[in-house]
Structures are given as structure tokens and as C-alpha cells.
Amino acid sequence: MSDQAGNRAPYARIAAHYAELITSGKLEPGSLLPSIKNLAQEWKVSTATAEKALRKLRADGLVRGIHGIGTEVLDQPAPMRQDRGRHSGSSWGSGERSDSHQATMMSAPADVARVLDIEPGSDVIRRRRVYRDRHGIVAHSTSWIPARYAELIPELVESERLTGGTSLQLIAKATGRPITHRIDTASARQLTPGDAALLELDSTNPPAEPVVVMTAKFVDSESNVVEYGIDLGGPGRTWRTESEVGQ
């Protein structure tokens, strides 16, 4: 059994394993998960741990319990998560892929310049891509990076998916300064025609329901803001985060 996050509790590892199978489509809607007893035997854990793993999958909206039958896989878009890639080191979420990678050097918009602590109109790197899963677009993602990092990492301005790590990992390696802080926000807004175009929707008649917008600001060990990310969620995507609660 593959353990993709060995530092997590056993129930979380079991839940993550099945979450990956579900969101990737390897476990189709209507499939039944193993019983609590079988899970406990397969993963060599207690039945209480196996039951906790199934409770987490139910809480995540990935499965439902049917009395007398078992635990059934549901078919619905996965929520957006602010901890995307936190355990894997990848910018992809579980079951996601990315495409439509674009990169360019341009003048910084005023709001981006303010977050990056640079002069408005200064050169800035803009990287864009679309994250998808089997339900469609999860999010359109834009990363804004100060232009000075292009000298250290020329591939930041190439319209290709980065290799050798995420932009943050590459910057930390090139500068020798680890990324120490991440500041997140989450909000909702009505789609503009421009938003709709980014999400590959009809810009003349965008959906009426608000969409989730998440931002993340990353700061290195010397208090430099190295990246500002904006994820524009696809229609119907919810926002979800979780954290451990100390006793």
C-alpha cells in the first residue's frame, strides 16, 4: 500500500488514499468502499481507525453511507482547497492536472504591485494555467512574481509547465532563502466577462452564481514577497480547508 504522506495519522493516510482514487476517477460513482472490518485488516489498523477514515471521506463529501449496503462513492466536483500541494510539494490537487500554461513579462497592475511591494508599472512575471479534474475546470490560476527572479530562473518566463519543482521551490533553491510564510484569503464574487473567458465560459452570458476566489502571498526568510497567487474557481466549486485542533 503506497504511503504518500507518512507523517499523517493512519486514518488520514487511508482517507487520502481513497480520496485520490475517487477524485482521479479510478473509483467510479456508485462504487462501494471496503467495509470497516476489511479496511482494518487491509491497512493493519483498528476498526476505530478505519471507521474514522470513512467518516472523513463522508465529511469531505466524497462518499455516503447506505444502511445495510456500505459506503458508496459520490459523483460531484471536489472543493477547492487552500492547502493544495502542501503534502505532495506539487501545485496540483488530488486528481487534478494542469494545462494552458502561459508566461510573460509585463507591467505590474497597481493591486499586484502593492502586494509584491514594488512600484506600480514595474516589470513583473505573470504565469497562468488552468487546473482541471474529471468534472472540468477546478480553477484558473495566476501567479505574479517579481521580475528580478527571471535572472536567476529564466524558465519562469517560458510558457511551459515548470520542471524540477514549483516556482516557489525553484526560487528558494536559487536564492538560498526558504519560503517561511504564506498568507491566504478566500472570498466570492460575481463573474465578470473577463473571468468567464478565463474559465472558458460564454463571456456574453456568464453564470449568475458567485465563484470562489482564493489568494496566497508567499514570503521568504528575509521578508521578501516572492509570489502572489490568485485562483479563480470554476462554477459550482466550493472552498474547503481543514486543520488539526489541539486538545
TORVO-653778 format. One record per residue (C-alpha): residue number from 1; residue in three letters; x negated, y negated, z negated. Coordinates in nm, 2 decimals. Layout:
REM TORVO-653778
resi; resn; X; Y; Z
NUM; ALA; X; Y; Z $
...
This chain:
REM TORVO-653778
resi; resn; X; Y; Z
1; MET; 0.00; 0.00; 0.00 $
2; SER; -0.15; -0.33; 0.11 $
3; ASP; -0.20; -0.59; -0.17 $
4; GLN; -0.21; -0.93; -0.01 $
5; ALA; -0.22; -1.13; -0.34 $
6; GLY; -0.39; -0.92; -0.60 $
7; ASN; -0.38; -1.20; -0.86 $
8; ARG; 0.00; -1.19; -0.88 $
9; ALA; 0.22; -0.99; -1.11 $
10; PRO; 0.32; -0.64; -0.99 $
11; TYR; 0.68; -0.74; -0.94 $
12; ALA; 0.58; -1.04; -0.73 $
13; ARG; 0.35; -0.82; -0.52 $
14; ILE; 0.63; -0.58; -0.45 $
15; ALA; 0.87; -0.87; -0.37 $
16; ALA; 0.61; -1.03; -0.14 $
17; HIS; 0.56; -0.71; 0.05 $
18; TYR; 0.93; -0.67; 0.13 $
19; ALA; 0.98; -1.04; 0.19 $
20; GLU; 0.71; -1.01; 0.47 $
21; LEU; 0.88; -0.71; 0.62 $
22; ILE; 1.22; -0.89; 0.61 $
23; THR; 1.11; -1.23; 0.75 $
24; SER; 0.89; -1.07; 1.02 $
25; GLY; 1.19; -0.86; 1.14 $
26; LYS; 1.03; -0.53; 1.06 $
27; LEU; 1.31; -0.46; 0.82 $
28; GLU; 1.63; -0.55; 1.02 $
29; PRO; 1.95; -0.69; 0.87 $
30; GLY; 2.16; -0.42; 0.72 $
31; SER; 1.86; -0.20; 0.63 $
32; LEU; 1.85; -0.06; 0.28 $
33; LEU; 1.55; -0.10; 0.05 $
34; PRO; 1.43; 0.19; -0.16 $
35; SER; 1.62; 0.25; -0.49 $
36; ILE; 1.47; 0.12; -0.82 $
37; LYS; 1.36; 0.47; -0.90 $
38; ASN; 1.19; 0.52; -0.57 $
39; LEU; 1.02; 0.18; -0.58 $
40; ALA; 0.89; 0.25; -0.92 $
41; GLN; 0.74; 0.58; -0.80 $
42; GLU; 0.60; 0.44; -0.48 $
43; TRP; 0.43; 0.14; -0.64 $
44; LYS; 0.35; 0.32; -0.97 $
45; VAL; 0.52; 0.07; -1.19 $
46; SER; 0.80; 0.09; -1.44 $
47; THR; 1.17; 0.08; -1.34 $
48; ALA; 1.20; -0.26; -1.51 $
49; THR; 0.92; -0.40; -1.29 $
50; ALA; 1.09; -0.25; -0.98 $
51; GLU; 1.42; -0.40; -1.08 $
52; LYS; 1.26; -0.74; -1.13 $
53; ALA; 1.12; -0.73; -0.78 $
54; LEU; 1.46; -0.66; -0.64 $
55; ARG; 1.61; -0.95; -0.85 $
56; LYS; 1.35; -1.18; -0.70 $
57; LEU; 1.44; -1.08; -0.34 $
58; ARG; 1.81; -1.14; -0.43 $
59; ALA; 1.73; -1.48; -0.58 $
60; ASP; 1.53; -1.57; -0.26 $
61; GLY; 1.84; -1.49; -0.05 $
62; LEU; 1.67; -1.21; 0.14 $
63; VAL; 1.88; -0.92; 0.02 $
64; ARG; 2.21; -0.84; -0.16 $
65; GLY; 2.31; -0.56; -0.40 $
66; ILE; 2.61; -0.35; -0.29 $
67; HIS; 2.76; -0.14; -0.57 $
68; GLY; 2.73; 0.23; -0.51 $
69; ILE; 2.52; 0.18; -0.19 $
70; GLY; 2.20; -0.01; -0.27 $
71; THR; 2.01; -0.32; -0.18 $
72; GLU; 2.08; -0.45; 0.18 $
73; VAL; 1.87; -0.68; 0.39 $
74; LEU; 2.05; -1.00; 0.48 $
75; ASP; 2.02; -1.20; 0.81 $
76; GLN; 1.97; -1.57; 0.75 $
77; PRO; 1.70; -1.83; 0.81 $
78; ALA; 1.43; -1.83; 0.55 $
79; PRO; 1.39; -2.16; 0.35 $
80; MET; 1.11; -2.40; 0.39 $
81; ARG; 0.85; -2.37; 0.12 $
82; GLN; 0.60; -2.63; -0.01 $
83; ASP; 0.37; -2.35; -0.11 $
84; ARG; 0.33; -2.23; 0.25 $
85; GLY; -0.01; -2.05; 0.28 $
86; ARG; -0.10; -2.11; -0.08 $
87; HIS; -0.19; -1.75; -0.14 $
88; SER; -0.30; -1.65; 0.21 $
89; GLY; -0.51; -1.96; 0.30 $
90; SER; -0.31; -1.98; 0.62 $
91; SER; -0.08; -2.27; 0.72 $
92; TRP; 0.18; -2.01; 0.83 $
93; GLY; 0.46; -1.89; 0.60 $
94; SER; 0.56; -1.53; 0.58 $
95; GLY; 0.69; -1.41; 0.92 $
96; GLU; 0.60; -1.73; 1.09 $
97; ARG; 0.40; -1.81; 1.40 $
98; SER; 0.29; -2.15; 1.54 $
99; ASP; 0.27; -2.28; 1.90 $
100; SER; 0.28; -2.61; 2.09 $
101; HIS; -0.04; -2.73; 1.93 $
102; GLN; -0.13; -3.09; 2.02 $
103; ALA; -0.41; -3.31; 1.90 $
104; THR; -0.50; -3.67; 1.98 $
105; MET; -0.68; -3.97; 1.85 $
106; MET; -0.45; -4.27; 1.82 $
107; SER; -0.39; -4.59; 1.62 $
108; ALA; -0.26; -4.53; 1.27 $
109; PRO; 0.11; -4.63; 1.21 $
110; ALA; 0.15; -4.86; 0.91 $
111; ASP; 0.31; -4.59; 0.69 $
112; VAL; 0.04; -4.34; 0.77 $
113; ALA; -0.24; -4.59; 0.72 $
114; ARG; -0.10; -4.68; 0.38 $
115; VAL; -0.10; -4.31; 0.27 $
116; LEU; -0.45; -4.24; 0.41 $
117; ASP; -0.58; -4.57; 0.26 $
118; ILE; -0.71; -4.70; 0.59 $
119; GLU; -0.64; -5.02; 0.78 $
120; PRO; -0.33; -5.02; 1.00 $
121; GLY; -0.42; -4.97; 1.36 $
122; SER; -0.74; -4.78; 1.27 $
123; ASP; -0.82; -4.46; 1.46 $
124; VAL; -0.66; -4.15; 1.32 $
125; ILE; -0.63; -3.79; 1.43 $
126; ARG; -0.28; -3.67; 1.48 $
127; ARG; -0.23; -3.29; 1.50 $
128; ARG; 0.11; -3.14; 1.58 $
129; ARG; 0.25; -2.79; 1.61 $
130; VAL; 0.58; -2.60; 1.58 $
131; TYR; 0.64; -2.32; 1.33 $
132; ARG; 0.89; -2.05; 1.43 $
133; ASP; 1.03; -1.73; 1.29 $
134; ARG; 1.28; -1.49; 1.44 $
135; HIS; 1.56; -1.73; 1.37 $
136; GLY; 1.40; -2.02; 1.57 $
137; ILE; 1.22; -2.34; 1.46 $
138; VAL; 1.13; -2.35; 1.09 $
139; ALA; 0.96; -2.69; 1.11 $
140; HIS; 0.78; -2.94; 1.34 $
141; SER; 0.46; -3.02; 1.15 $
142; THR; 0.24; -3.33; 1.19 $
143; SER; -0.10; -3.37; 1.02 $
144; TRP; -0.26; -3.71; 1.00 $
145; ILE; -0.64; -3.70; 0.94 $
146; PRO; -0.89; -4.00; 0.91 $
147; ALA; -1.09; -4.03; 1.24 $
148; ARG; -1.43; -4.00; 1.06 $
149; TYR; -1.37; -3.63; 1.02 $
150; ALA; -1.38; -3.58; 1.40 $
151; GLU; -1.75; -3.64; 1.40 $
152; LEU; -1.80; -3.35; 1.16 $
153; ILE; -1.54; -3.12; 1.31 $
154; PRO; -1.48; -3.21; 1.68 $
155; GLU; -1.22; -2.93; 1.72 $
156; LEU; -0.98; -3.14; 1.51 $
157; VAL; -0.90; -3.35; 1.82 $
158; GLU; -0.86; -3.04; 2.05 $
159; SER; -0.51; -2.93; 2.14 $
160; GLU; -0.57; -2.57; 2.03 $
161; ARG; -0.49; -2.38; 1.71 $
162; LEU; -0.79; -2.41; 1.48 $
163; THR; -1.00; -2.11; 1.42 $
164; GLY; -1.22; -2.04; 1.12 $
165; GLY; -0.97; -2.18; 0.87 $
166; THR; -0.72; -2.46; 0.82 $
167; SER; -0.81; -2.82; 0.88 $
168; LEU; -0.84; -2.86; 0.50 $
169; GLN; -1.08; -2.57; 0.47 $
170; LEU; -1.29; -2.69; 0.76 $
171; ILE; -1.31; -3.04; 0.61 $
172; ALA; -1.40; -2.91; 0.27 $
173; LYS; -1.67; -2.69; 0.42 $
174; ALA; -1.81; -2.97; 0.64 $
175; THR; -1.82; -3.23; 0.36 $
176; GLY; -1.91; -3.01; 0.07 $
177; ARG; -1.62; -3.16; -0.12 $
178; PRO; -1.34; -2.93; -0.23 $
179; ILE; -0.97; -3.03; -0.20 $
180; THR; -0.87; -3.08; -0.56 $
181; HIS; -0.52; -3.25; -0.55 $
182; ARG; -0.20; -3.20; -0.35 $
183; ILE; 0.09; -3.44; -0.38 $
184; ASP; 0.42; -3.32; -0.24 $
185; THR; 0.76; -3.49; -0.17 $
186; ALA; 1.08; -3.34; -0.04 $
187; SER; 1.38; -3.53; 0.09 $
188; ALA; 1.66; -3.51; 0.35 $
189; ARG; 1.76; -3.74; 0.64 $
190; GLN; 1.98; -3.76; 0.94 $
191; LEU; 1.81; -3.66; 1.27 $
192; THR; 1.71; -3.94; 1.50 $
193; PRO; 1.69; -3.88; 1.87 $
194; GLY; 1.31; -3.86; 1.83 $
195; ASP; 1.34; -3.60; 1.56 $
196; ALA; 1.58; -3.40; 1.78 $
197; ALA; 1.33; -3.40; 2.06 $
198; LEU; 1.06; -3.27; 1.83 $
199; LEU; 1.29; -2.98; 1.72 $
200; GLU; 1.37; -2.90; 2.09 $
201; LEU; 1.74; -3.01; 2.04 $
202; ASP; 1.96; -3.23; 2.26 $
203; SER; 1.84; -3.58; 2.17 $
204; THR; 2.16; -3.74; 2.30 $
205; ASN; 2.37; -3.54; 2.06 $
206; PRO; 2.17; -3.43; 1.76 $
207; PRO; 2.33; -3.21; 1.49 $
208; ALA; 2.51; -3.42; 1.22 $
209; GLU; 2.38; -3.23; 0.92 $
210; PRO; 2.07; -3.37; 0.74 $
211; VAL; 1.74; -3.19; 0.77 $
212; VAL; 1.47; -3.13; 0.51 $
213; VAL; 1.16; -3.35; 0.54 $
214; MET; 0.85; -3.25; 0.33 $
215; THR; 0.53; -3.44; 0.30 $
216; ALA; 0.20; -3.34; 0.14 $
217; LYS; -0.10; -3.56; 0.07 $
218; PHE; -0.44; -3.38; 0.01 $
219; VAL; -0.72; -3.54; -0.19 $
220; ASP; -1.08; -3.42; -0.23 $
221; SER; -1.31; -3.42; -0.53 $
222; GLU; -1.42; -3.78; -0.47 $
223; SER; -1.06; -3.91; -0.44 $
224; ASN; -1.07; -3.94; -0.06 $
225; VAL; -0.73; -3.87; 0.10 $
226; VAL; -0.83; -3.62; 0.37 $
227; GLU; -0.49; -3.53; 0.52 $
228; TYR; -0.13; -3.64; 0.52 $
229; GLY; 0.12; -3.38; 0.64 $
230; ILE; 0.48; -3.42; 0.74 $
231; ASP; 0.71; -3.12; 0.80 $
232; LEU; 1.04; -3.18; 0.97 $
233; GLY; 1.27; -2.89; 0.90 $
234; GLY; 1.49; -2.72; 1.16 $
235; PRO; 1.87; -2.75; 1.13 $
236; GLY; 2.01; -2.51; 0.87 $
237; ARG; 1.67; -2.48; 0.68 $
238; THR; 1.69; -2.53; 0.31 $
239; TRP; 1.40; -2.63; 0.08 $
240; ARG; 1.27; -2.39; -0.19 $
241; THR; 0.99; -2.39; -0.44 $
242; GLU; 0.90; -2.19; -0.75 $
243; SER; 0.67; -2.20; -1.04 $
244; GLU; 0.58; -2.00; -1.34 $
245; VAL; 0.75; -2.11; -1.67 $
246; GLY; 0.53; -2.08; -1.98 $
247; GLN; 0.68; -1.94; -2.29 $
